[in-house]
Structures are given as C-alpha cells and as structure tokens.
Amino acid sequence: MAAAAHHPRMDPALTPEALAAQLRRPAGADAEATGARMNEANAAVNRRAIALLGVAAGQAVLEIGPGNGAFVPELLISTGSRYVGLDWSPEMVAAAQRRNAQAVAAGRARFVEGDAAALPFRDAAFDRVLSVNTLYF
C-alpha cells in the first residue's frame, strides 16, 4: 500500500469568501495548501488539456495560471520544448520555480508574475497556450 501524499492543511475556518480569494490568488499561510489542493482537484482536466495541446519538439508553451507548476514536466516531454508560466500569485511563482528548479536551471522553464489581461510577452512568442480553470477569475 502506497503512503498517502502529504499535503499542507488549509485553515478549516476559512470563510467562503476567503476560500474564493485563495483559489483566485493563493497567498500567505494557506498558499501552499491551496496549490496542493488545486493540483488534486484539477489533475484530470489538466492532463486532458495537455494531451490535446500536442506540444511538439522545439515548441514554446505559455501557461496562464500554472499555480505551483505541478504539471510542467508533462508539458516539457517533447525534445527542446520551452515553457513559461504566468501567474499573479508571487507565492505560486516561487513554488513553481522551486518545484521545477532543474528545468529552470536548464533554461527550459521560467515563471513570471503577471496578469493575463496585460501579457508581458511579444506577439507570437508562443506556439501553444494553455489555461485551465482561470477564466472566471
């Protein structure tokens, strides 16, 4: 029997409004736990979106709202592919950088704090764009 994955616990006293704010932009003491829970809740839809994206060798991928970057390795399977994750939570950007330190060090991944309403990239910089469960935010 496999050991259960350890996930930080979110504060059970969060009001619905505070929980919605955490899901929108994880911050503070609950940021890490929020990221872990989003990974669990969104795993199937993320993996399906990644499969549909069909990243080919050498392509550049932008993900809007990657959270802690849990699914980045699956986006970097193709040889020479490159990845940028844009998130407006500084805590999630830092967590994604830690989680994907090897890909960052190899120059294949980078994480940027920013807003999808004002993308800080040149036109046509990416071959593929991915965003899961972010539009309502």
Backbone bond lengths (Angstrom), bond angles and torsions (degrees), N, CA, C in turn:
res aa  C-N    CA-C-N  psi(-1)  N-CA   C-N-CA  omega(-1)  CA-C   N-CA-C  phi
1 M - - - 1.448 - - 1.518 109.15 -
2 A 1.312 117.21 128.08 1.462 122.18 -178.58 1.524 110.29 -73.16
3 A 1.310 114.67 146.29 1.459 119.30 176.92 1.520 109.20 -71.12
4 A 1.302 116.17 144.54 1.464 120.85 178.19 1.518 109.17 -68.55
5 A 1.314 115.94 141.55 1.457 120.64 177.27 1.528 108.83 -67.20
6 H 1.308 116.34 140.67 1.457 120.30 177.60 1.517 108.94 -85.89
7 H 1.298 115.60 124.89 1.460 121.05 175.75 1.514 107.94 -123.59
8 P 1.319 116.93 134.87 1.461 118.83 175.08 1.531 108.65 -60.55
9 R 1.280 116.16 147.71 1.468 120.08 -178.80 1.511 110.90 -91.65
10 M 1.329 114.79 134.13 1.459 119.95 173.52 1.519 108.06 -76.06
11 D 1.291 115.83 152.01 1.453 121.65 176.61 1.530 109.13 -61.37
12 P 1.330 118.06 115.59 1.464 120.04 -177.61 1.528 112.62 -67.44
13 A 1.328 117.57 -13.63 1.458 120.87 -179.00 1.528 112.76 -87.46
14 L 1.332 118.18 5.48 1.462 120.01 179.67 1.519 110.16 -61.22
15 T 1.312 116.01 131.65 1.464 120.19 174.20 1.522 108.38 -72.06
16 P 1.323 118.98 162.32 1.463 120.01 176.38 1.537 112.47 -55.91
17 E 1.311 116.61 -36.51 1.466 120.46 178.83 1.527 111.36 -66.72
18 A 1.346 116.20 -42.55 1.469 120.55 179.33 1.526 110.45 -66.94
19 L 1.330 117.00 -38.73 1.453 120.30 177.24 1.525 110.64 -63.56
20 A 1.326 116.84 -44.22 1.470 120.48 178.15 1.523 110.62 -60.60
21 A 1.321 117.39 -40.39 1.465 121.04 178.15 1.527 110.78 -64.07
22 Q 1.340 117.39 -40.11 1.466 121.23 177.46 1.520 110.97 -63.57
23 L 1.319 116.89 -43.66 1.463 119.88 -179.89 1.524 111.18 -65.57
24 R 1.318 116.24 -34.55 1.466 121.07 -179.88 1.530 111.38 -70.13
25 R 1.338 115.45 -45.24 1.464 121.11 -176.24 1.525 108.69 -150.99
26 P 1.337 117.08 85.01 1.471 119.51 -177.19 1.527 111.79 -53.29
27 A 1.335 114.82 133.67 1.460 119.87 -177.34 1.516 110.22 -152.44
28 G 1.319 115.15 158.62 1.451 121.38 172.58 1.513 114.14 66.86
29 A 1.320 114.83 -152.97 1.459 121.88 -173.65 1.525 112.99 -63.14
30 D 1.324 118.54 -26.45 1.460 121.58 -178.18 1.534 113.74 -93.48
31 A 1.314 118.99 -0.23 1.468 121.42 -175.70 1.529 112.32 -60.59
32 E 1.310 117.26 -48.25 1.469 120.72 -177.59 1.531 111.11 -62.15
33 A 1.320 116.65 -44.50 1.462 120.78 179.56 1.528 110.67 -65.69
34 T 1.311 117.04 -38.50 1.461 120.64 178.08 1.521 110.29 -61.56
35 G 1.323 117.25 -45.82 1.462 121.24 178.12 1.519 112.04 -59.01
36 A 1.321 116.83 -43.79 1.472 120.89 179.67 1.520 110.97 -63.57
37 R 1.305 117.02 -42.03 1.467 120.34 179.78 1.521 111.38 -68.25
38 M 1.316 117.95 -37.58 1.468 120.45 177.34 1.526 110.36 -64.67
39 N 1.331 117.43 -38.16 1.466 120.40 177.16 1.521 110.57 -59.50
40 E 1.315 115.79 -45.96 1.470 120.38 179.29 1.523 111.52 -62.39
41 A 1.321 115.58 -51.06 1.461 120.75 -174.31 1.528 112.65 -66.85
42 N 1.313 116.81 -31.18 1.465 121.07 -173.74 1.522 114.38 -105.34
43 A 1.315 118.68 5.32 1.468 120.65 -174.03 1.523 112.53 -56.09
44 A 1.303 118.32 -49.19 1.467 120.45 -176.35 1.519 111.68 -64.16
45 V 1.316 117.57 -45.81 1.465 119.95 -178.51 1.533 110.75 -68.31
46 N 1.333 117.57 -36.92 1.466 120.13 176.36 1.528 110.92 -62.60
47 R 1.308 116.11 -46.63 1.476 119.26 -178.51 1.524 111.08 -65.44
48 R 1.304 118.06 -36.52 1.466 121.02 177.69 1.534 109.84 -66.70
49 A 1.327 117.29 -44.20 1.467 120.84 178.57 1.529 110.84 -62.42
50 I 1.327 117.47 -41.15 1.466 121.54 178.73 1.522 109.97 -62.49
51 A 1.320 117.09 -43.17 1.466 120.67 178.81 1.526 110.79 -62.41
52 L 1.326 116.97 -42.54 1.469 120.88 179.65 1.526 112.13 -68.49
53 L 1.321 116.58 -28.61 1.468 121.13 -178.67 1.524 111.47 -64.37
54 G 1.322 116.86 -35.76 1.455 120.61 176.23 1.520 114.61 58.54
55 V 1.317 117.02 53.87 1.462 121.10 -179.79 1.527 109.46 -65.05
56 A 1.324 115.63 125.14 1.465 121.76 179.67 1.531 110.00 -100.72
57 A 1.321 114.86 167.43 1.467 120.93 179.21 1.515 110.75 -53.75
58 G 1.333 115.45 134.01 1.451 121.81 175.26 1.520 115.81 80.04
59 Q 1.310 118.54 -0.49 1.462 119.58 -177.59 1.528 111.84 -82.87
60 A 1.338 114.37 152.64 1.457 122.22 177.02 1.527 108.74 -102.60
61 V 1.333 115.61 132.20 1.455 122.39 -176.84 1.525 109.73 -118.77
62 L 1.323 115.60 134.98 1.462 122.27 171.18 1.518 107.81 -111.33
63 E 1.328 116.14 129.50 1.456 120.37 172.43 1.522 107.99 -115.78
64 I 1.308 115.16 124.97 1.460 121.06 176.78 1.523 107.30 -96.07
65 G 1.329 115.45 119.23 1.457 120.67 -179.30 1.511 114.25 80.48
66 P 1.336 118.73 50.99 1.463 120.25 -178.57 1.524 114.30 -77.07
67 G 1.327 117.65 -5.93 1.465 118.82 -176.00 1.511 109.99 58.82
68 N 1.321 117.01 -130.29 1.463 120.55 -177.04 1.533 113.44 -86.18
69 G 1.327 117.40 12.18 1.465 120.98 173.34 1.508 115.40 73.08
70 A 1.309 118.00 24.48 1.464 121.59 -175.82 1.524 113.50 -61.61
71 F 1.328 117.85 -27.98 1.464 120.34 -174.25 1.536 113.27 -101.25
72 V 1.319 116.93 4.08 1.473 121.05 -179.19 1.526 112.44 -57.69
73 P 1.334 120.49 -44.14 1.470 118.87 -179.99 1.535 112.86 -55.31
74 E 1.313 117.13 -33.80 1.461 120.67 179.36 1.528 111.84 -71.60
75 L 1.316 117.39 -23.77 1.466 121.69 177.40 1.524 112.08 -85.71
76 L 1.327 116.85 -14.10 1.464 121.12 -177.91 1.529 112.76 -106.95
77 I 1.305 117.80 20.30 1.471 120.84 -179.31 1.528 111.16 -67.78
78 S 1.320 117.24 -38.16 1.471 120.61 -177.98 1.525 110.86 -69.70
79 T 1.312 116.35 137.89 1.460 122.81 -179.35 1.525 111.16 -55.90
80 G 1.317 115.72 128.57 1.457 120.71 174.58 1.513 115.26 73.90
81 S 1.325 118.00 4.60 1.460 118.32 177.14 1.526 109.05 -69.30
82 R 1.330 115.01 154.21 1.462 121.88 -179.81 1.526 108.50 -129.53
83 Y 1.306 115.91 153.51 1.458 121.48 -172.33 1.520 110.67 -137.53
84 V 1.340 115.80 139.58 1.459 122.48 169.31 1.518 107.11 -130.00
85 G 1.326 116.41 130.38 1.455 122.14 175.23 1.515 109.50 -110.64
86 L 1.325 116.37 127.22 1.470 122.36 179.35 1.521 108.28 -111.35
87 D 1.321 116.75 119.61 1.461 120.99 -179.95 1.520 108.11 -138.48
88 W 1.320 116.85 146.94 1.465 117.91 -179.27 1.519 113.05 -95.84
89 S 1.324 117.13 7.65 1.461 121.48 174.44 1.528 108.81 -101.49
90 P 1.333 117.61 113.65 1.467 118.79 178.01 1.530 112.35 -59.84
91 E 1.330 117.16 -32.69 1.456 120.68 177.83 1.525 111.35 -64.53
92 M 1.338 117.16 -39.92 1.462 120.54 179.84 1.528 110.63 -71.90
93 V 1.325 118.18 -37.46 1.469 120.97 176.41 1.526 109.43 -60.30
94 A 1.326 117.14 -46.17 1.472 120.86 179.59 1.530 110.89 -64.01
95 A 1.334 117.16 -42.47 1.465 120.84 179.53 1.525 110.64 -64.05
96 A 1.333 117.13 -40.90 1.472 121.25 179.51 1.531 110.60 -65.25
97 Q 1.328 117.14 -39.47 1.462 120.11 178.25 1.518 110.97 -63.65
98 R 1.326 116.88 -41.66 1.474 120.47 178.25 1.525 110.32 -65.44
99 R 1.316 116.11 -46.57 1.462 121.22 -175.71 1.533 111.44 -64.21
100 N 1.307 117.52 -31.54 1.472 122.72 -175.73 1.524 111.67 -115.33
101 A 1.332 115.97 34.94 1.466 121.56 -174.31 1.529 112.85 -56.33
102 Q 1.326 118.07 -38.53 1.469 119.82 -179.41 1.526 111.40 -66.37
103 A 1.320 117.15 -44.21 1.471 120.44 179.48 1.518 110.48 -66.47
104 V 1.330 117.49 -36.19 1.462 121.33 176.90 1.525 109.33 -64.94
105 A 1.334 117.08 -48.36 1.464 121.68 -179.63 1.522 111.88 -61.21
106 A 1.328 116.94 -32.88 1.471 121.57 -179.77 1.530 111.96 -81.48
107 G 1.327 117.51 -3.36 1.461 120.94 179.62 1.524 113.51 78.44
108 R 1.308 117.96 14.89 1.469 121.09 -179.00 1.520 112.41 -95.66
109 A 1.331 117.51 -18.68 1.460 120.60 -178.87 1.514 109.60 -138.66
110 R 1.316 113.96 146.17 1.461 120.03 170.75 1.518 108.69 -148.71
111 F 1.311 114.83 155.96 1.456 121.58 -175.85 1.519 108.30 -127.55
112 V 1.320 114.89 134.12 1.454 121.85 -172.82 1.523 108.67 -127.90
113 E 1.323 115.85 134.11 1.457 119.50 172.53 1.519 107.39 -83.83
114 G 1.328 116.23 128.85 1.449 119.24 179.99 1.509 112.13 178.75
115 D 1.319 114.89 -177.80 1.453 123.64 -174.57 1.525 109.84 -116.35
116 A 1.312 116.83 130.10 1.464 121.14 -179.73 1.521 112.14 -63.98
117 A 1.321 117.59 -19.40 1.468 120.55 178.37 1.528 111.73 -75.00
118 A 1.320 116.85 -13.55 1.471 121.81 179.00 1.526 107.65 -142.41
119 L 1.325 116.54 72.08 1.464 120.94 -175.88 1.526 111.80 -60.03
120 P 1.323 117.02 129.70 1.464 120.92 -178.89 1.538 113.04 -90.53
121 F 1.336 116.80 40.62 1.461 121.38 -177.45 1.525 109.36 -130.29
122 R 1.321 116.00 154.57 1.464 119.76 176.87 1.530 109.51 -71.06
123 D 1.309 116.33 156.97 1.463 121.46 177.94 1.522 110.01 -59.11
124 A 1.309 116.04 144.29 1.469 124.22 176.14 1.531 113.10 59.21
125 A 1.335 116.81 29.58 1.469 120.60 179.83 1.528 112.49 -76.89
126 F 1.333 116.87 -14.88 1.460 120.73 -174.17 1.520 111.27 -127.55
127 D 1.326 114.25 147.08 1.465 121.20 176.23 1.519 111.37 -88.69
128 R 1.310 116.91 -29.45 1.461 122.98 -177.76 1.526 108.57 -138.47
129 V 1.342 115.92 145.18 1.465 121.40 177.19 1.522 107.83 -132.03
130 L 1.313 115.28 138.15 1.456 122.60 -176.61 1.522 109.59 -132.58
131 S 1.316 116.39 137.14 1.453 121.62 172.42 1.521 107.59 -153.47
132 V 1.319 116.22 123.98 1.461 121.31 -178.57 1.534 108.81 -120.86
133 N 1.299 115.67 128.03 1.469 122.70 175.89 1.528 113.44 55.95
134 T 1.320 116.81 44.42 1.461 119.62 178.95 1.533 113.65 -122.85
135 L 1.309 118.27 -22.04 1.461 120.64 -172.65 1.515 113.82 -58.48
136 Y 1.304 118.14 -35.46 1.463 120.18 -178.70 1.524 113.00 -74.62
137 F 1.326 117.06 -6.17 1.456 119.87 175.10 1.507 111.04 -93.43
